[in-house]
Amino acid sequence: MIKIQVISKYIALSEEGLAKRIECPIDQGLLASNLDFEDKAYLYCLSCSYKKYVGLDLYDQMWRAVEKLHEYRWDIHNKEHAKWKENNPHNDIKWWSV
């Protein structure tokens, strides 16, 4: 199932330079995502009438890029938390057990 949230997240990542940018083949403009009346995801150009439906291959590439970045950020979070615990051994209070 193609989720518009994954496509939107990918576009946001590409604008930050963290994923390959998808451009309009006509004028190299920015593409936005939307759903049609049948809930099919498509990309459309903001400056011309170009429109392209997102197929499974393109969606899979987007999903993998989003997941890879999510896993990378989670690894950084875990490493920072482990470093914090190492520097603050007595501050590791389990608030849920109070």
C-alpha positions as CSV (number, residue, x, y, z in Angstrom):
1,M,0.0,0.0,0.0
2,I,1.4,3.4,-1.0
3,K,1.3,6.0,1.8
4,I,1.3,9.6,1.0
5,Q,3.1,10.3,4.2
6,V,6.2,8.4,3.0
7,I,6.2,10.3,-0.2
8,S,5.8,13.7,1.6
9,K,8.6,12.7,4.0
10,Y,10.9,11.8,1.1
11,I,10.2,15.1,-0.6
12,A,11.0,17.0,2.6
13,L,14.3,15.0,2.9
14,S,15.2,15.7,-0.7
15,E,14.7,19.5,0.0
16,E,17.1,19.2,2.9
17,G,19.6,17.5,0.7
18,L,19.3,14.1,2.5
19,A,17.8,12.2,-0.4
20,K,17.9,12.4,-4.2
21,R,15.8,15.2,-5.5
22,I,12.9,14.3,-7.8
23,E,12.4,17.1,-10.3
24,C,10.0,17.8,-13.1
25,P,11.4,16.4,-16.3
26,I,9.9,19.4,-18.2
27,D,11.2,22.4,-16.3
28,Q,13.2,20.8,-13.4
29,G,10.7,22.4,-11.0
30,L,9.7,21.2,-7.5
31,L,7.3,18.3,-7.4
32,A,4.6,18.0,-4.8
33,S,2.5,15.0,-3.8
34,N,-1.2,14.5,-3.7
35,L,-3.9,11.8,-3.9
36,D,-6.5,11.5,-6.6
37,F,-10.2,10.5,-6.1
38,E,-9.2,6.8,-6.1
39,D,-6.5,7.4,-3.4
40,K,-3.7,6.9,-5.9
41,A,-0.6,8.9,-5.1
42,Y,0.9,11.1,-7.7
43,L,3.5,13.8,-8.1
44,Y,2.8,17.1,-9.8
45,C,4.8,20.1,-10.8
46,L,4.1,23.4,-9.1
47,S,5.0,25.4,-12.2
48,C,3.6,23.4,-15.1
49,S,0.9,20.7,-15.7
50,Y,3.3,17.7,-15.4
51,K,1.7,14.8,-13.4
52,K,3.1,11.4,-12.6
53,Y,1.6,8.6,-10.6
54,V,3.9,6.9,-8.1
55,G,4.5,3.3,-9.0
56,L,5.7,0.6,-6.7
57,D,9.4,0.8,-7.8
58,L,9.6,4.6,-7.1
59,Y,7.7,4.2,-3.9
60,D,10.0,1.4,-2.7
61,Q,13.0,3.7,-3.4
62,M,11.4,6.5,-1.4
63,W,10.4,4.2,1.5
64,R,14.0,2.7,1.7
65,A,15.5,6.2,1.9
66,V,13.1,7.3,4.6
67,E,13.6,4.1,6.6
68,K,17.4,4.4,6.2
69,L,17.4,7.9,7.6
70,H,15.1,6.9,10.4
71,E,17.3,4.1,11.4
72,Y,20.4,6.4,11.3
73,R,18.7,9.0,13.5
74,W,17.6,6.3,15.9
75,D,21.2,5.0,16.1
76,I,22.5,8.5,16.9
77,H,19.8,8.9,19.6
78,N,20.7,5.5,21.2
79,K,24.4,6.4,21.2
80,E,23.8,9.9,22.7
81,H,21.6,8.3,25.4
82,A,24.2,5.7,26.2
83,K,26.9,8.4,26.5
84,W,24.5,10.5,28.7
85,K,23.9,7.4,31.0
86,E,27.7,6.8,31.2
87,N,28.2,10.4,32.3
88,N,25.2,10.5,34.7
89,P,24.9,7.0,36.3
90,H,22.8,8.2,39.2
91,N,20.3,10.1,37.1
92,D,19.0,7.0,35.4
93,I,15.7,7.1,37.4
94,K,12.8,5.0,36.1
95,W,10.1,7.6,36.4
96,W,7.4,5.1,35.5
97,S,8.1,3.1,38.8
98,V,7.4,6.1,41.1
